[in-house]
Amino acid sequence: MQQRESSPSQSYFWPTVLAVGLHVIIFGMLFVSFSMTPELPPSKPIVQATLYQLKSQSQATTQTNQKIAGEAKKTAAKQFESEQMEQRKVEQQKQAAATRAAEQKKAEEARKADAAKAAADKAAAAKKAEEAKKVEQQKQADIAKKKTAEELAKKKAAEEAKKKAAEEAKRKAAEEAKKKAAAEAAKKKAAEDAKKKAAAEAARKAAEDKKAQALAELLSDTTEREQAMADTQGDQVSGNYDDLIKIRAAEGWSRPPSARNNMTVELQVNMLPDGTITNVSVSRSSGDVPFDNSAVAAVKNIGRLTEMQGLSPQDFQPYRSFKMTFTPEDLAL
């Protein structure tokens, strides 16, 4: 704790007391020395003695006063030096206190600065942690979004693949059904063609049998009938070849959906002696163009009748250019 600085009156109190006490001691010593002074020789005249004694007394007093003043001065000097030392001590204490206060202030400021820095570092770390947290949250959100998008894309791809597979299965089923229908149609057509061919073969055989029978009957007749047979032979041959042409046409005929029974079409047919059909045209329509065209195509598909090569020029003459009528029943033999 710092000592309180003394006032000027207090600083001169003790020196004054010491000076007064010193004077009292000196006067006491003088009194004792006077009382113990030995008898002097006969005195000189009183005036001289008195003057000497006063002079001696004045010198002693002066010396005493000087001594007292010197002691007081020394005391005052010591007191001043003591006060100066005390003051320097106080100043040093003040400076030390100021230094300590400055150091404490500096330490406090440093502590506050450290605290502020720590707080700033903590805030920066918290901010950095918050930013890192936001970045992580955004990253997780992006990952979740990407995962959702991938799942949606995968689901969509699966649905598209499923749809495509279903469409492919449907297409294959349709193709299989179409192939099956075509196969069945081909099988049916083959069966019909075989049936037609068998019927045509049966008709041809029946015609041949009929012709053979007729010839046998003619050969077994009397000579009177030979002339009648010769007259009618041309008509019979013509009828036989007409039937043959219808049978062969029926083999290559494709019935149109519009064909109905009782339809009749008349065709103009041109043929060479070797049996090659050169031209077929409609001379009178049935009223149904598809049926007319199917009859024309059926006759053209015959191509060549090799059976015609055995006819004589006289018998072939009617077939060079002739007309024939066809009905769906004729072509469906």
NUKOL-645991 format. One record per residue (C-alpha): x negated, y, z negated; residue number from 1. Coordinates in steps of 0.2 Angstrom, whole numbers. Layout:
N
X  Y  Z  NUM .
...
REM end
This chain:
333
0  0  0  1 .
-7  17  4  2 .
-11  29  -10  3 .
-2  45  -12  4 .
-13  60  -7  5 .
-16  71  -23  6 .
-12  90  -23  7 .
-26  103  -26  8 .
-20  107  -44  9 .
-22  89  -48  10 .
-39  88  -40  11 .
-46  103  -50  12 .
-38  97  -67  13 .
-51  85  -73  14 .
-66  95  -67  15 .
-59  110  -77  16 .
-57  99  -92  17 .
-74  92  -91  18 .
-81  110  -89  19 .
-72  116  -105  20 .
-77  101  -115  21 .
-95  103  -109  22 .
-95  121  -115  23 .
-88  116  -132  24 .
-102  104  -134  25 .
-115  116  -129  26 .
-108  129  -141  27 .
-108  116  -155  28 .
-126  111  -151  29 .
-131  130  -152  30 .
-122  131  -169  31 .
-131  116  -176  32 .
-148  123  -169  33 .
-145  140  -178  34 .
-141  132  -194  35 .
-156  122  -194  36 .
-168  135  -189  37 .
-183  137  -201  38 .
-188  153  -210  39 .
-196  165  -199  40 .
-211  176  -204  41 .
-207  194  -209  42 .
-197  201  -197  43 .
-201  215  -187  44 .
-190  230  -186  45 .
-173  226  -186  46 .
-170  234  -169  47 .
-183  223  -161  48 .
-177  208  -169  49 .
-160  211  -164  50 .
-165  214  -146  51 .
-175  198  -145  52 .
-162  188  -153  53 .
-149  195  -141  54 .
-161  192  -127  55 .
-165  175  -132  56 .
-147  172  -135  57 .
-143  179  -118  58 .
-155  168  -109  59 .
-149  153  -118  60 .
-131  157  -113  61 .
-136  160  -96  62 .
-145  144  -95  63 .
-130  135  -103  64 .
-119  143  -91  65 .
-130  139  -76  66 .
-131  121  -83  67 .
-112  120  -85  68 .
-110  128  -68  69 .
-122  116  -61  70 .
-114  101  -69  71 .
-97  108  -64  72 .
-104  110  -46  73 .
-111  92  -47  74 .
-94  86  -54  75 .
-85  96  -41  76 .
-96  89  -28  77 .
-94  72  -34  78 .
-75  75  -35  79 .
-75  82  -18  80 .
-85  68  -11  81 .
-74  56  -21  82 .
-59  65  -13  83 .
-67  65  4  84 .
-70  46  2  85 .
-52  44  -4  86 .
-46  54  10  87 .
-57  44  22  88 .
-51  29  14  89 .
-33  35  16  90 .
-36  39  34  91 .
-44  23  37  92 .
-29  15  29  93 .
-18  25  40  94 .
-28  21  55  95 .
-28  2  50  96 .
-9  3  47  97 .
-7  12  63  98 .
-18  -1  72  99 .
-8  -15  63  100 .
8  -6  68  101 .
1  -4  86  102 .
-4  -22  86  103 .
12  -27  78  104 .
21  -17  91  105 .
10  -24  105  106 .
13  -41  98  107 .
32  -38  97  108 .
31  -31  115  109 .
21  -46  120  110 .
34  -57  111  111 .
48  -48  119  112 .
39  -49  136  113 .
36  -68  133  114 .
54  -70  128  115 .
60  -60  143  116 .
49  -70  154  117 .
55  -86  146  118 .
73  -80  148  119 .
69  -75  167  120 .
60  -92  169  121 .
75  -101  161  122 .
87  -91  172  123 .
77  -94  187  124 .
76  -113  183  125 .
95  -113  180  126 .
98  -104  196  127 .
86  -116  205  128 .
95  -130  197  129 .
112  -123  202  130 .
106  -121  220  131 .
99  -138  220  132 .
115  -145  213  133 .
125  -135  227  134 .
113  -142  240  135 .
115  -160  233  136 .
134  -157  232  137 .
134  -151  250  138 .
123  -166  255  139 .
135  -178  247  140 .
149  -169  255  141 .
140  -170  272  142 .
137  -189  269  143 .
155  -192  264  144 .
161  -182  279  145 .
149  -192  291  146 .
154  -208  283  147 .
173  -204  285  148 .
169  -199  303  149 .
160  -215  306  150 .
174  -225  298  151 .
187  -216  309  152 .
176  -219  325  153 .
174  -237  320  154 .
193  -239  317  155 .
197  -230  333  156 .
184  -241  343  157 .
192  -257  335  158 .
209  -251  339  159 .
203  -247  357  160 .
194  -264  358  161 .
210  -272  352  162 .
221  -263  364  163 .
209  -267  378  164 .
209  -285  373  165 .
228  -285  373  166 .
228  -277  390  167 .
215  -289  396  168 .
225  -304  389  169 .
241  -297  397  170 .
232  -295  413  171 .
225  -312  413  172 .
242  -319  408  173 .
250  -310  422  174 .
237  -316  434  175 .
239  -334  428  176 .
258  -332  430  177 .
256  -325  447  178 .
244  -339  452  179 .
256  -352  444  180 .
270  -344  454  181 .
260  -344  470  182 .
255  -362  467  183 .
272  -367  464  184 .
278  -357  479  185 .
264  -365  489  186 .
269  -382  482  187 .
287  -379  486  188 .
283  -372  503  189 .
272  -388  506  190 .
286  -399  500  191 .
298  -389  512  192 .
286  -390  526  193 .
284  -409  523  194 .
303  -411  522  195 .
305  -401  538  196 .
291  -411  547  197 .
298  -427  541  198 .
316  -422  547  199 .
308  -416  564  200 .
299  -433  565  201 .
315  -442  561  202 .
325  -432  574  203 .
311  -434  587  204 .
311  -453  583  205 .
330  -453  584  206 .
330  -444  600  207 .
317  -456  607  208 .
327  -470  601  209 .
343  -463  608  210 .
333  -460  625  211 .
327  -478  625  212 .
344  -484  621  213 .
352  -474  635  214 .
339  -480  647  215 .
342  -498  641  216 .
360  -496  644  217 .
357  -488  661  218 .
346  -502  666  219 .
359  -515  660  220 .
373  -507  670  221 .
379  -512  687  222 .
372  -505  703  223 .
388  -494  704  224 .
382  -485  689  225 .
364  -482  696  226 .
370  -468  707  227 .
380  -460  693  228 .
365  -461  682  229 .
354  -453  695  230 .
366  -439  696  231 .
367  -436  677  232 .
348  -440  674  233 .
343  -422  676  234 .
356  -416  663  235 .
351  -429  651  236 .
333  -425  653  237 .
337  -407  650  238 .
346  -410  634  239 .
332  -421  628  240 .
319  -407  630  241 .
330  -394  623  242 .
332  -404  607  243 .
313  -407  607  244 .
310  -388  609  245 .
322  -385  594  246 .
313  -398  584  247 .
296  -391  587  248 .
302  -373  584  249 .
309  -379  567  250 .
292  -385  562  251 .
285  -368  562  252 .
300  -358  557  253 .
300  -347  541  254 .
317  -343  536  255 .
320  -324  532  256 .
330  -320  516  257 .
344  -311  528  258 .
347  -327  538  259 .
364  -334  536  260 .
373  -349  543  261 .
383  -347  559  262 .
371  -333  566  263 .
367  -336  584  264 .
352  -329  594  265 .
349  -332  613  266 .
331  -332  618  267 .
323  -331  636  268 .
309  -343  637  269 .
295  -344  651  270 .
284  -360  653  271 .
271  -367  664  272 .
271  -384  671  273 .
258  -390  658  274 .
271  -386  645  275 .
262  -369  639  276 .
275  -356  633  277 .
270  -340  640  278 .
284  -328  634  279 .
298  -328  622  280 .
311  -313  621  281 .
328  -310  614  282 .
341  -310  627  283 .
356  -308  615  284 .
354  -303  597  285 .
362  -311  582  286 .
364  -295  574  287 .
350  -298  561  288 .
333  -292  567  289 .
323  -302  555  290 .
332  -318  560  291 .
329  -314  579  292 .
311  -311  576  293 .
309  -327  566  294 .
317  -337  580  295 .
305  -329  593  296 .
290  -332  582  297 .
295  -350  579  298 .
296  -354  598  299 .
280  -345  601  300 .
271  -355  588  301 .
275  -371  598  302 .
261  -365  610  303 .
262  -380  622  304 .
273  -395  624  305 .
262  -409  631  306 .
278  -419  634  307 .
282  -408  649  308 .
267  -414  659  309 .
276  -430  664  310 .
291  -421  672  311 .
292  -420  691  312 .
292  -403  699  313 .
310  -405  702  314 .
314  -409  684  315 .
302  -395  677  316 .
310  -382  688  317 .
324  -378  676  318 .
311  -375  662  319 .
300  -362  671  320 .
312  -349  664  321 .
327  -354  654  322 .
338  -348  640  323 .
341  -356  623  324 .
352  -353  608  325 .
346  -355  590  326 .
356  -355  574  327 .
349  -356  556  328 .
355  -374  556  329 .
346  -378  571  330 .
329  -372  564  331 .
332  -380  547  332 .
331  -398  553  333 .
REM end
